[in-house]
Amino acid sequence: MLFHVRMDVAIPHDLEPNHREDLVATERKRALELQHTGVWRHLWRVVGCYSNISIFDVDTNDGLHAILESLPLYPYMTIEVTPLAQHPSDVSVAVGPR
C-alpha cells in the first residue's frame, strides 16, 4: 500500500545544540535504513521549508504509523498522510509493463 506523506519539522530553537545534532544524525540514519529496505520509496525536500514529501510502501495504516513514530524527529513533526490508489489513466496501467 502506497502512502504520500508530508512531514514538516519544527525543532524548538531552545533545544540544546548537541542534542539537536544527535537527533538530526539519528534521523538521517533511520531514514537511510528505511530507504534501503524499500519501505521509504521516495524522499523529496520541500524547497524553502524544513519539510519533505515522501512515498512509503507499507502493508497497513498501523504499520505506517509505527514507522513514523520510530523516527527520532517524530515528536517535532506535523505529518499529513494520504493513502494512494492506482489511477486508471496512469500510462503504466493503460499500456502495461514496458
Secondary structure, DSSP 8 states (H G I E B T S, - for coil): -EEEEEEEE---TTS-HHHHHHHHHHHHHHHHHHHHHTSEEEEEE-TTSSEEEEEEE-S-HHHHHHHHHTSTTGGGEEEEEEEE---TT-HHHHH---
